[in-house]
Amino acid sequence: MELAHYSDYAVRLVNTEEPARNKDSLTSVDAVRALFGASVQMARRVTDGDVTRFRNVRGRLRTVFEAADGGDHVLAVDLLNSLLMEFPVSPQVSGHETIGEHGGPNWHIHLADHPSNASAGYAAIACFGLAFHLTEHGPDRLGLCQAPPCRNAYLDTSTNRSRRYCSDRCATRANVAAYRARKRLEAEESAHSGRSAEEAQESHALSER
């Protein structure tokens, strides 16, 4: 598994909450387990206590995205480093059963489960993945969706650093809203121009009397 993949853990966790919409899907053990995806072994360790712990980590991860999105990259790195110190990773060399180009296992770095609890293990993986993405691509690649009221987190992997939205749906919604706003402005300007022309004509007519 590529190390960059682990950054998705951070995005998935942060996006379980939509503060502007007052929505929170991280309310049960099953919801927490769903975050692990295919990592069934890790998910089995989730307990009721992990729900609160996951929410705490989620809030701290969001502050990393908020700082990066706001241009305060030093703060974003400091916040992420604090999480990395609290939730250290346990890297291991893994080959699974995949056959590499030389006929043997396809050796790669794998992040092992944290032994203490499910939330610590998930946090360690999520924070390391986010750190890998940040150092590989830059802190400006961590963003929050610009289509109000959505503020979902995303990782910008575009070639020209142009991503501004968390999904195609939000991008389309923002473009439609911008188009409608331009049309309203054009209509208002046209109406104002029409009124100005009428007022000018009336003024001219009065001056000729």
Secondary structure, DSSP 4 states (H G I P E B T S, - for coil): --GGGGHHHHHHHHTTEEGGGTEE---SHHHHHHTTTT-HHHHTT--HHHHHHHHHHHHHHHHHHHHHHTT-HHHHHHHHHHHHHHS---EEEE-TT-B-TTSSB--EEEEPPPSS-HHHHHHHHHHHHHHHHHHHH-GGGEEE--STT---EEE---TTS----SSHHHHHHHHHHHHHHHHHHHHHHHHHHHHHHHHHHHHHHHHH-
